[in-house]
Amino acid sequence: MSPPRLHSMFALVLLATGCGDGASSGTSPSVAGMSGASGSAGASGAGGGASAAGGSGGSAAATAGAAGTAALGGAAGTTGTAGGGGAAGASGGDGFPKADCAPGAIFCDDFEQYLVQSAFDGNVLRDFIKIGETTPTWLGYHDHGPPYVVAANVFGGKQVYQLDTETGHQVAADIIKESPDGVDLWPAAHYGRFMVSLKGLPATGTFGIMTESGLLPGSTTDTAQYTLGGVDGKLSFMYAERVRPFKNDVSTPLKRLGGNWESAAQAPTTLCSVAATTQTIPIGKWVCVEWMIDRTKPELHLWLDGVAQTEVDVSGGGGTCSAGTAPSWTGPAHFTELDLGWEINGSDAGGRGAQFDMFAIGTQRLGCPMP
C-alpha cells in the first residue's frame, strides 16, 4: 500500500485540562502543588493566546485571552501559560495543571474517551478526538501503518491505543502532542510514564517509540529531539538535530511529520545514541516504561517495570554518532512536541505492532499503574 505523503511536525495547540485535554506552560520544573493549599478545580476560560493558571487551589489571572476561575482557597502560584479553551484542573505552584491520575501528574491519557476505530481505512489520517469534543487531543500521523483505538488486549480499562505497520518499508506511526513554538507542553525537567506491549523488535537498525523535541535555542528552523527506543535490538536514548520542514497545524491536516524523516533533506545533521549492551524491552507483554528528561543539563534516565536501566543513562551528552558530533546533547528552548508510537528508520522486514496505555507526564516520578 502506498502511503500519503503526510508532512508537517505534529501540531495541536494543547488544551489545558486537569487530565490531559490541553496544553500548558510554566516557568520552573518544581513539584506541582507546592504553593498554596489545594482546592477544587476551576473551569478554564475559552480565551486563546496565553491565559494564566493559578497555583494549587489559587486564583488565576489572564494575560491574554479570558482566563477561567481557579480553585478556591489558597494563594496563586507562579503563573504559567495555557492554550485556549478546555476545562482546567487545580494548578500547581509551577503554573502547570494538576492531573488526578497519579501524584505529581500534570497530564494523562488512558485512551478510554475515544471512539474505537477500524485498523485501516485507506491511508486516511485520523486524529484522536475525545467523544463530545471537536479539538484533537492527539494528532495522527503515519507512513505505512496508522494509529487507532481498539478494545483488545487492554492493560486497564476497556481500550488502548494501537498501531500496526506494514512489512518491507521504512515505517512510522505516531500520535502527536504539540504546542505553539515558545510554549512548553510541560516543565524543562519532568518525568513520564506509559504502558507498552510490543509484538516484536527489529534486530538491526534504530527504532523509536517516544520522542520529545522543540526548536533549538535561537533558531526558527532547527530542532533538537530526544528519542527513547533502541539500536540493534537493545535499549537506547538517541539525540538528533535537524531542520524542521514545517510545523504541524490542525488547519492543514494533510501535512504531518513525526520524529522520523521522509527524505535526505529532512535527515539529521547530528544523530547520536547511548545504547545498552544487554538491556532491551521485553516483547509480547505489557511493560511499564518510565523516563526522566531535563533539557537544561541535559540529563536522561529510564526505568522498565520499576528497574533502572543504567546502561542508557545520559549526563551531558556523548554516545556514538552516525552523523555529526554531540559532546553536549543541547536541549530545545522549549518542549513543544511529543510523538508516541513506532518509528523504524530502515526497511522493516517483519512489520511491527504495538499497544500503548496509561500515558502520563509529571513533575515527579509517577510509578507504574496497576491493571
N, C-alpha and C positions, 0 to 999 in steps of 0.2 A: 504494500500500500504506500502510495506516495504522500508524504505529509504536506500540509500547507506551510509556506514559509512564514512563520509567525515571528515577527521581530518586535522587540521593544522591551526594555527592562521592566519587570514586574511592577505594575502600577496599581495603586489604590490608595486613596487617602484614607488611612486607618481611622475608624471612628473610636472615640474614647468611651469605653464601656467597662463596667465592673468585671465582666468575664470575657472580654475579648472581642467586642464588636468595633473597637475603634482605635485610632492611633493617638499617641500622646507623646509628649516630650517633656523632659525635666532638666534640672540643672546639675544634679550630682547623683552618684550611684549609692547614696545612703539607703539604709534599710527602710522600706515603706512603713509609714505609720509612726515615725519617731517624734513628730511634733504634734502635740495636741492629743486629747483623748478621742477615741473613735466614737463615731455616732452613726446614725443611719444614713444610707446612701441618698444622694440627691440626684435630681434629674439634670442631665446635661442640656445646655442650650443648643439651639439649632443653628447658631451662627457659624459662618465659615472662618477662614483665616486661622487666627490663634485665639483660643479662649483659655482663661487661666483655670487651673484645677486647684482647689484648696487643699490644705493639709489634712491630716487624718481627722475627720469629723469637723473640719474647719469650713469657713466660708470661702467662696471663690469670687474673684474679681475679673471681669472681662478685660482683655487688652485689645482685641479686635474681633468683632462679631459678638453676638449675645452669649453670655455665659449662663449656665444653669445654676440653680441654687444648690449649695453644697449641704453635706450632712450637718446636723445640728450638734452644738456643744463642742467647744474646742477652738483654739486659735488656728488661723490659717497657716499652712506650712509654706515652704519655698514654692514659688509659682512655677508652673510648667505650662507648656502649650499643648493644645489638643486640636484634632481635626473637627470639622463641623458636624454637628448632629450626633444622635445616638444617646443612649442613657448612660450616665456615668456612675460608677460606684464610689465609695468613700476613697479619698485620695490620701496617699502617704505624704510624709514630710518632704520627699524629694519631688513632689508635683506629679508623679505618675499615678494612674488609677490603681485601685486595690481590688484584686480578684479574690473570689471566695473558694477557689479550687484547692488551694494549698497555702499555708502560712508563707508570707512574703511574696506571693504571686501578684503580678500586675497584668497578666494576660493569660487566658487559657482557652482551649477549644477541645471538646470531646467528640465533635463531629456528629452530635445527636440531633442538631437543629436544621439539618438539610434534607432535601428530598433524596431518596435512594434513586440512583441513576443506572442506566444500562452501561455496559463496559465500553462500547464503541458505537459511534453514530456518524461515521463518515468524516472524520477529522475535524469536527466542529469543536471549537473551544468552548468550554463550559466553566464559568466562574462559580465559586461556591457562595451562594446567596442564601442566607438563613430564611426559613419559612416566615412569610409575613413582612419581609424586608425587601428593599429594592437595590441597596448598595452592597456590592460584594464584600464579604469578609476576607476572602482569598481570591486572587486572580488565577485562572488556569492557563497552563502552557504545556505544550507537548510537541515532540518531534519523534514520531514512531511510538506512541503509547500515551493515551490520555489518562488524567486523574479523574476519579469519580468516587461516589459514596455508595457503600454496599452494606447489606445486612448479612454478613457471613464471617465466620472465624473471628468474631468480635473478642476483644480483650475485656472490655467492660461496657455496660450499656447494651444498645441494640444495633449499632452500626459503626463503621470505621471508614477512613479514607484509604482507597486502594488505587494501585496503578499496575498496568501490565504492559511491558514493552515488547516490540517485535524483534524477531531474530534477524541476525545478519546486518544490523545497522548500527551506526553511532546513534545513541538514543538519549532522550531526555524527557522527563515528565515531572512537572512541579506544580505545587500550589504556591502562590507568591503573596507575601505581605509587603506593602510598600507605603512609604510616607513621602511627602514633598522633600526635595533637597533642602538641607539645612534644618530639618525637623527630625529629631531622634524618635525611632519607634520605642526604644527603651534605653536605660542608662548605659553609659560608656562601659561600665563593668556590670555584668549581670550573669545570671545562671539560667540554664534552660533544661527542659526535660521532655521526652516523648517516649512512647512505647512503639516498637517496630518489630515486624515479623517479615524477614526476607526469605524468599524462595530459593535464592542462590546468590553466589558472588562470582564475579569474573576472576579467573585465575591469574590473569596478567593485565597490565594497564592500570589506569586510575579510574576511580569512581567516587561520586559524592552523593550523600543523602541529605545534607543540610548545608546551606551557605548563607553567611551574613556579609553584607557589603554596604558600601557607600562611596561617595566621591572622596578622593584624596584631598588632604588639606590644601587649599589654594587653587584647586582645579575645578573646572566645569565640565570636563570630558573624561578624565581618567579615574578609574575606580580601584579600590583595594578590597579584596574579598578573602574571607577565611572560610574554608570548606572542611567539614567533617566527612570522612569517607575512608578510602583505602587505596593502597598501592600494591599490586600483585597479590591481592587476596588478604593482605594484612592491614590493620588499622592505620590511619594516618590523619594528621591535620595538614592541610595544604594552604598555601598563600599565593595569591595572584594579583598582579597589577595589569590592567588592560583598559583599552579605550571602550567607553560605553557608546554603542552606535546610536542609541536613542533611549529615552526614558518611557517606560510603560505609562499608559494613560487609559482610564476607563472609557474615554470618549473615542479611542482608537483600538477597539478590541481585537483587531486582526494583527496588531503589532505587539508582540511579546517576545521576551527572551529571558531564560532562566540564568543559572550560574554557569552554564556551558557556553560554547561559542559555535557558530554555524559556518564560519568562513575564516580564511587565513587572516583577513583584515581585522577580525574580532579576537584573534588568539592573543594570549597574554604576552606582554613584553618581559614579565617576570613570573616564573612559576616554580615554586619551591615546596618541598614536603618534608615533614618529620614523620617517618614511618616506623612502625613496630617491626621487630624481627620475629616475634612469636604470637603477639596478641591479635585477635581477629574478632569479628562479630559472628556469634553463632547463627546458624540458619535454621529455618523450619520451626521456630518457636518465638514466642514473644520475649523481647529483650528490653529492659529499661535502659535508655540512653540519657545520661546527664552530662552537661558540659558547662564550663565557665569560660567567659571571654572578657578580658579587659583590654580594650583597644588603646588605652593610653600608655601601657607599659612596653610592648604588648605581652600578654600572658594568656595561655590557653591550657585547660585541663579537661580530662574526660573520665567518666565512670561508666561501667557496664554492670547492671544489676547490683549497684552499690559498691563495686570494687574499682579502685583507682587504676587506670590504665597508664602507668607512669612512663611507658616507652614512648608515648606521644606527647608528653608534657612539652610545652613551648614557653621559653622565657627569653624574650627579646627578639629572637629570630633564628636564622641559620637553616640547617637542613640541607638536603640535596636538591639542587636546582637544575631543571631541564631547560630553562630559559632565564637569562639574566642572573643576577645575584641578589640576595636579600639578607645581609648581615643583621638588618632590623626589619621585622615584618610591620612596617609603618601602617598604623590603623587609619581608617577613614575618619574624616572630620565628624561625621555623624553616621550612625547605623540607620539607613533608610530603606533597606530591603532584606527580606529573608526568604529563601527558597527551601521548600521541604518536599523531597521527592527522590528521584532516581536519575543520575546523570552518569553516562559512561562515555568517555572520550576515546573512541576507537570502536571498531566493529565488534558487536556483541554476538557471539556465535550461538548462544543459547536462549536469548530472550530472558527477561527478568520480571519478577513481580515483587510487590511489597505492600504491606499494610501499615498504617500509622494510626495511633490513637493517643489521647490524653496529653496533648501538646500544651506546654506551659512555659512562661518566662517569668523570672522573679529577681528580687534583689538579694536573695539568699538561696542556698541550696535547697531545692524543693523536695527531694526524696522521691522514692518510687511509689506509684499508686498501687492500691490493691484492686484486683479484678472485681 
